[in-house]
Amino acid sequence: MIVARKVTDKFSVQAALSISHQNSVPGFYAQKDTVTYSFKEENFDMFTGSVCAMYKLTDVTAILVEYDQPLTRFPANNPNPNLSFGFEFNTSGHTFQLFAGNYSLLNPQQNSLYNTNNPFGFKQTDGTKVKGGQFMIGFNITRLWNF
């Protein structure tokens, strides 16, 4: 579900909720006495929230910001959120986007489930500090057909 709003001529914002279903999730079997237990490390359904914004600097350039937050909590291996920044510019026949974000896969559902790259630093349960902020660089080209 996507809700978008053009706030002004230069500023637009979008919020989205998504659900992804995986038919197979990691897990393991354990036996205690004569009973076998099945433990799933993840859920079959994954909910994610997203907020995006675009600010037009000129008629042909814009700045983009996006934040994606996994909402479903797993017993183990919880994914990290995504934070990305981008720059968009248009020519008469193409739109180019340059961006940096901490998602590393092409499939959004896989990123929501398996992102281990945290954009922020955090403390582990033993007090050890983990540095965040490893970003990947991306590039999109869109062809505009002006007939």
C-alpha positions as CSV (number, residue, x, y, z in Angstrom):
1,M,0.0,0.0,0.0
2,I,1.5,3.3,-1.1
3,V,0.3,6.8,-0.1
4,A,2.0,9.7,-1.9
5,R,1.6,13.5,-1.7
6,K,3.0,16.4,-3.7
7,V,3.3,18.8,-0.8
8,T,4.5,21.7,-2.9
9,D,5.7,22.1,-6.5
10,K,9.2,21.2,-5.3
11,F,8.6,18.7,-2.4
12,S,7.0,15.3,-2.6
13,V,6.7,12.6,0.0
14,Q,5.6,8.9,-0.1
15,A,4.9,6.3,2.6
16,A,4.4,2.6,2.0
17,L,3.7,-0.6,3.8
18,S,4.5,-3.9,2.3
19,I,4.1,-7.6,3.1
20,S,6.3,-10.3,1.6
21,H,5.7,-14.0,2.0
22,Q,8.5,-16.6,1.8
23,N,7.6,-20.3,1.3
24,S,10.8,-21.5,2.8
25,V,12.6,-19.9,5.8
26,P,15.8,-21.0,7.6
27,G,15.3,-23.2,10.6
28,F,16.4,-26.4,12.3
29,Y,15.1,-29.5,14.0
30,A,16.0,-30.5,17.6
31,Q,15.1,-33.6,19.5
32,K,14.5,-33.7,23.2
33,D,13.8,-37.1,24.6
34,T,11.5,-38.8,22.0
35,V,9.9,-35.5,20.7
36,T,11.3,-33.7,17.7
37,Y,10.8,-29.9,17.7
38,S,11.0,-27.6,14.7
39,F,12.5,-24.1,15.2
40,K,12.1,-21.4,12.6
41,E,14.7,-18.6,12.6
42,E,12.4,-16.4,10.6
43,N,8.7,-15.9,9.9
44,F,7.0,-16.7,6.6
45,D,5.5,-13.2,6.4
46,M,7.5,-10.0,6.6
47,F,6.1,-6.5,7.0
48,T,8.1,-3.5,6.0
49,G,7.5,0.3,6.3
50,S,9.0,2.9,4.0
51,V,9.2,6.7,3.8
52,C,10.6,8.5,0.7
53,A,11.0,12.1,-0.1
54,M,12.1,14.1,-3.2
55,Y,13.0,17.8,-3.3
56,K,13.4,19.4,-6.7
57,L,16.4,21.8,-6.8
58,T,15.6,22.9,-10.3
59,D,13.2,21.7,-13.0
60,V,15.7,19.0,-14.1
61,T,17.5,18.1,-10.8
62,A,16.3,16.6,-7.5
63,I,17.5,15.2,-4.2
64,L,16.0,11.9,-3.0
65,V,16.0,10.3,0.5
66,E,14.5,7.0,1.5
67,Y,14.2,5.0,4.8
68,D,13.0,1.4,4.9
69,Q,12.3,-0.2,8.3
70,P,11.6,-4.0,8.7
71,L,8.6,-4.2,11.1
72,T,8.5,-8.0,11.7
73,R,10.8,-9.3,14.5
74,F,12.4,-12.8,14.2
75,P,13.7,-15.1,16.9
76,A,17.1,-14.7,15.2
77,N,18.9,-12.8,12.5
78,N,16.8,-9.7,12.4
79,P,17.4,-7.5,9.3
80,N,18.7,-4.0,9.5
81,P,16.9,-0.9,8.1
82,N,17.9,0.9,4.9
83,L,18.9,4.5,4.5
84,S,19.6,5.9,1.1
85,F,20.3,9.2,-0.5
86,G,20.1,10.1,-4.2
87,F,20.5,12.7,-6.9
88,E,18.3,12.8,-10.0
89,F,18.8,14.8,-13.2
90,N,16.8,14.8,-16.4
91,T,17.8,15.4,-20.0
92,S,15.3,15.7,-22.9
93,G,15.3,11.9,-23.4
94,H,16.6,10.3,-20.2
95,T,16.4,10.5,-16.4
96,F,19.5,9.5,-14.5
97,Q,19.7,8.6,-10.8
98,L,22.8,8.3,-8.7
99,F,22.3,7.0,-5.2
100,A,24.0,5.4,-2.2
101,G,22.2,3.1,0.3
102,N,23.0,0.2,2.6
103,Y,20.8,-2.4,0.8
104,S,23.0,-4.6,-1.3
105,L,20.5,-6.9,-3.2
106,L,18.4,-6.0,-6.2
107,N,15.2,-7.6,-4.9
108,P,13.5,-5.5,-2.3
109,Q,11.9,-8.5,-0.5
110,Q,15.3,-10.1,-0.1
111,N,16.7,-6.9,1.2
112,S,13.9,-6.6,3.8
113,L,14.6,-10.2,5.0
114,Y,18.4,-10.5,4.9
115,N,20.0,-7.0,5.2
116,T,22.9,-7.4,7.5
117,N,24.4,-4.0,6.7
118,N,23.4,-1.4,9.3
119,P,23.4,2.3,8.3
120,F,23.8,3.3,12.0
121,G,26.3,2.3,14.6
122,F,24.9,0.2,17.5
123,K,25.9,-1.5,20.7
124,Q,25.8,-5.3,21.0
125,T,24.4,-6.9,24.2
126,D,27.9,-7.3,25.6
127,G,28.5,-3.5,25.2
128,T,30.8,-3.8,22.1
129,K,30.3,-0.9,19.7
130,V,29.7,-1.9,16.0
131,K,30.4,0.8,13.4
132,G,27.6,1.3,10.8
133,G,27.4,3.3,7.6
134,Q,28.6,0.9,4.9
135,F,26.9,2.2,1.7
136,M,26.7,0.8,-1.8
137,I,26.5,3.0,-4.9
138,G,23.8,2.6,-7.5
139,F,22.9,4.1,-10.8
140,N,19.6,4.0,-12.8
141,I,18.8,5.2,-16.3
142,T,15.2,5.7,-17.5
143,R,14.4,6.4,-21.2
144,L,11.7,9.1,-21.7
145,W,9.5,8.7,-24.7
146,N,8.2,12.1,-25.7
147,F,5.8,11.4,-28.6
